Amino acid sequence: MIKATVLGPVWATKRIDSFPQGALLEVQGDETYQHYVALDYLGSGPGDHVLVALGSAVSRHLPGTTPADALIIGVLDPPRTPNP
């Protein structure tokens, strides 16, 4: 699992029928700066900081044999400022 920032949507005019309905978003790892295309069910948008699951953990969560290896599993809240 990595922390990442959503860069924006990735548009696909066609998908295989078995691919889950959800947004495809380009994300960039906050520490590695690597780019991924992640499936999103949460309604994340550009600039959101998210948690992304990668690899076999994703394939176990999605139905059937979905060919996806990056899934947004949480949207991170901005840090709170302490009360004085």
FENCOR-V65091 format. One record per pair of residues at least 6 apart in sequence whose C-alpha atoms are under 7 Angstrom apart, sorted by the first residue. I is the first residue (numbers start at 1). J is the second residue. If there is no record, write none. Layout:
# FENCOR-V65091
i | j
I | J
I | J
This chain:
# FENCOR-V65091
i | j
1 | 51
1 | 52
1 | 53
1 | 54
2 | 29
2 | 51
2 | 52
2 | 53
3 | 29
3 | 30
3 | 50
3 | 51
3 | 52
4 | 27
4 | 28
4 | 29
4 | 30
4 | 49
4 | 50
4 | 51
4 | 52
5 | 27
5 | 28
5 | 29
5 | 30
5 | 47
5 | 48
5 | 49
5 | 50
6 | 25
6 | 26
6 | 27
6 | 28
6 | 45
6 | 46
6 | 47
6 | 48
6 | 49
7 | 26
7 | 27
7 | 28
7 | 46
7 | 47
8 | 25
8 | 26
8 | 45
8 | 46
9 | 24
9 | 25
9 | 26
10 | 24
10 | 25
10 | 26
18 | 66
19 | 66
22 | 39
22 | 40
22 | 41
23 | 39
23 | 40
23 | 41
24 | 37
24 | 38
24 | 39
24 | 40
25 | 37
25 | 38
25 | 39
25 | 40
26 | 35
26 | 36
26 | 37
26 | 38
27 | 35
27 | 36
27 | 37
27 | 38
28 | 34
28 | 35
28 | 36
29 | 35
37 | 70
38 | 70
38 | 71
38 | 72
39 | 70
39 | 71
39 | 72
40 | 71
40 | 72
48 | 75
49 | 75
49 | 76
50 | 72
50 | 74
50 | 75
50 | 76
51 | 72
51 | 73
51 | 74
51 | 75
52 | 70
52 | 71
52 | 72
52 | 73
53 | 70
53 | 71
53 | 72
53 | 73
54 | 69
54 | 70
54 | 71
55 | 69
55 | 70
56 | 69
58 | 69
58 | 70
58 | 71
59 | 66
59 | 68
59 | 69
